[in-house]
């Protein structure tokens, strides 16, 4: 499946769709929580035999990515995928892209990182160059001494 190819030039021909107004409640259930699963399974069964399934999914994914909606803004079964399934695929694509990025080996000042160059910043573990940190601490201490 081509994820994110939803930047389509034209709308799908909805007259060919296997879904219709009589089954709309299956695709957009109003029941909360686990009760939705039953509706989603029925909707996905209808999608499995739809001739425009991929176009439907591409259209919705394109809209969701363009609008930068989060899971709370995603609704209904589109192209055979629930909001959670579309979100999981989007996150998977993002994680794969990030995993392909080479790891940082040097700080912005050109100092090489060591295995010990980690620090906590706002609850996250981040790279922190010890050489730059030491220099920053010296400047801060000098300013404090000068002010005293």
C-alpha positions in Angstrom: 0.0 0.0 0.0 1.4 3.4 -0.9 1.1 5.3 2.3 0.6 9.0 1.9 0.0 8.9 -1.8 -3.2 10.6 -1.0 -2.3 13.8 -2.8 -4.7 12.9 -5.5 -5.6 15.1 -8.4 -9.2 14.0 -8.5 -11.8 12.6 -6.2 -12.6 8.9 -6.4 -15.8 7.9 -8.3 -18.0 7.4 -5.2 -20.7 5.8 -7.4 -18.5 2.7 -7.7 -18.0 2.4 -3.9 -19.3 -0.7 -2.2 -20.5 1.4 0.8 -23.5 3.6 0.7 -25.9 5.6 2.9 -27.6 2.5 4.1 -24.4 1.2 5.8 -22.9 4.5 6.9 -23.5 3.7 10.6 -21.0 0.8 10.2 -18.2 3.1 9.0 -18.8 5.9 11.5 -20.2 4.2 14.7 -21.5 6.4 17.5 -21.1 3.7 20.1 -18.0 4.2 22.4 -15.1 1.8 23.1 -15.2 -1.9 22.4 -18.6 -1.7 20.8 -17.1 -0.1 17.8 -15.1 -3.2 16.9 -18.2 -5.1 15.8 -19.1 -2.2 13.4 -15.6 -1.7 12.2 -15.3 -5.4 11.3 -18.5 -5.3 9.2 -17.3 -2.1 7.5 -13.9 -3.6 6.7 -15.7 -6.6 5.2 -17.5 -4.2 2.8 -14.3 -2.4 2.0 -12.5 -5.7 1.2 -14.7 -6.1 -1.9 -14.8 -2.4 -2.9 -13.3 -1.5 -6.4 -12.1 1.9 -5.2 -10.7 0.9 -1.8 -7.2 2.2 -2.4 -8.4 5.5 -3.9 -10.7 5.9 -0.8 -7.8 5.3 1.6 -5.4 7.5 -0.4 -8.0 10.3 -0.3 -8.5 10.1 3.4 -4.8 9.7 4.3 -4.0 12.7 2.1 -6.6 14.8 3.9 -5.4 13.7 7.3 -1.7 14.3 6.5 -2.5 17.7 4.9 -4.6 18.8 7.8 -2.1 17.4 10.3 -5.0 15.9 12.3 -4.2 13.8 15.3 -6.0 10.6 16.2 -8.8 12.5 17.8 -9.5 14.2 14.5 -9.5 11.0 12.5 -12.8 9.3 12.0 -14.4 6.3 10.5 -13.3 3.4 8.4 -11.7 4.5 5.1 -10.3 2.1 2.6 -10.6 -0.7 5.1 -8.6 0.9 7.9 -9.8 2.2 11.2 -8.5 5.5 12.6 -6.1 3.6 14.9 -4.8 1.5 12.0 -4.2 4.6 9.8 -2.4 6.3 12.7 -0.2 3.2 13.4 0.8 3.1 9.8 1.6 6.9 9.8 3.7 6.5 13.0 5.4 3.5 11.5 6.4 5.4 8.4 7.7 8.3 10.5 9.7 5.9 12.8 11.2 4.1 9.7 12.2 7.5 8.2 13.8 8.6 11.5 15.6 5.2 11.8 17.3 5.8 8.4 18.8 9.0 9.6 22.5 8.5 10.6 23.3 8.8 14.3 24.9 12.1 15.4 28.7 11.6 15.9 29.7 15.2 16.7 28.1 18.2 18.4 27.3 21.4 16.6 30.8 22.7 17.6 32.5 19.7 16.1 33.4 17.8 19.3 33.1 14.0 18.9 30.5 12.4 21.1 31.4 9.6 23.4 29.1 6.9 24.8 28.8 8.9 28.0 27.6 12.0 26.4 23.9 11.7 27.4 21.9 14.0 29.6 18.3 14.4 30.7 16.5 17.4 29.2 12.8 17.9 30.2 12.5 14.2 31.0 14.0 13.0 27.7 17.4 11.5 27.2 19.4 13.6 24.7 22.9 13.9 23.4 25.0 16.4 25.4 28.6 17.2 24.6 30.7 17.2 27.8 33.3 19.6 26.3 30.6 22.2 25.5 28.8 21.6 28.8 32.0 22.2 30.7 32.7 25.4 28.8 29.2 26.6 29.4 29.5 25.9 33.1 32.8 27.9 33.3 31.1 30.9 31.6 28.1 30.7 33.9 30.4 30.5 37.0 32.5 33.4 35.8 29.4 35.6 35.3 28.2 34.7 38.8 31.6 35.6 40.4 31.7 38.9 38.5 28.2 39.7 39.6 28.9 39.0 43.3 
